[in-house]
Amino acid sequence: MKAIKPGWFAKVGDLIREGWCTEKRCIAPPYIYGIVVKTQNRSPDAYTPEQIVEKPVRLVWILTTEGERIRRYSVHVEVISEGG
């Protein structure tokens, strides 16, 4: 399944996959799949306007397929389907 956009553009309702490889510093299996239930945008106090435009979402809360609610940095997430 191909990602349609990176996690820093995730919106509530999007289907995502998450899996962070610390060795390669990229998204890699094993994946966690879930639905975005909340996002936290980057703060103008900590980021420049250019950084916010480039990567607006900092954190996402995910309801996983196992029923857990987890929080991840958006860089660790890929959007694979947009919510309605």
C-alpha positions in Angstrom: 0.0 0.0 0.0 1.5 3.3 -1.1 1.5 6.4 1.1 -0.4 9.4 -0.4 1.1 12.0 1.9 3.5 12.3 4.8 2.1 12.5 8.3 2.8 16.2 8.9 -0.2 16.8 6.5 -2.4 14.2 8.3 -6.0 15.2 9.2 -8.5 13.7 11.6 -10.2 10.7 10.0 -7.2 9.8 7.8 -6.0 6.1 7.7 -2.4 6.0 8.6 0.5 3.6 9.1 3.2 4.1 11.6 6.5 2.3 12.0 9.8 4.0 12.7 13.2 2.3 11.9 15.8 3.9 14.2 18.7 2.5 12.1 17.6 3.8 8.7 15.6 6.7 10.3 12.6 6.1 8.0 9.2 4.5 8.2 9.6 0.7 7.9 7.8 -2.5 9.0 6.5 -3.6 11.4 3.6 -1.1 10.9 0.9 0.0 13.2 -2.3 0.9 11.3 -5.0 3.3 12.6 -7.2 6.3 12.3 -6.1 9.8 13.2 -8.4 11.1 16.0 -6.5 14.3 16.9 -3.6 16.4 15.6 -1.5 19.1 17.2 -0.1 21.8 15.0 3.3 23.3 15.3 3.4 26.3 17.6 4.3 29.7 16.2 6.3 30.2 19.5 8.7 27.4 18.6 8.7 27.3 14.8 9.1 29.9 12.0 6.2 30.5 9.6 8.2 28.8 6.9 8.6 25.6 9.0 4.9 25.6 9.8 3.9 25.8 6.2 6.4 23.0 5.3 5.4 20.7 8.1 2.2 22.0 9.9 1.4 19.0 12.1 3.7 18.1 15.0 1.9 15.2 16.8 -1.0 12.9 15.9 -3.2 10.7 18.2 -4.1 7.4 16.6 -6.8 4.9 17.3 -5.1 1.7 16.2 -6.6 -1.5 14.8 -5.9 -3.1 18.2 -8.2 -0.5 19.9 -5.3 1.4 21.5 -5.0 5.2 21.5 -1.4 6.2 20.9 0.5 9.4 20.2 3.2 9.7 17.6 5.3 12.4 16.0 3.9 13.1 12.6 7.3 12.4 11.0 6.8 8.8 12.0 3.5 8.5 10.1 2.4 8.0 6.5 -1.2 8.7 5.3 -2.4 5.8 3.2 -6.1 6.9 2.8 -7.9 10.2 3.4 -10.9 10.2 5.7 -14.3 11.6 4.8 
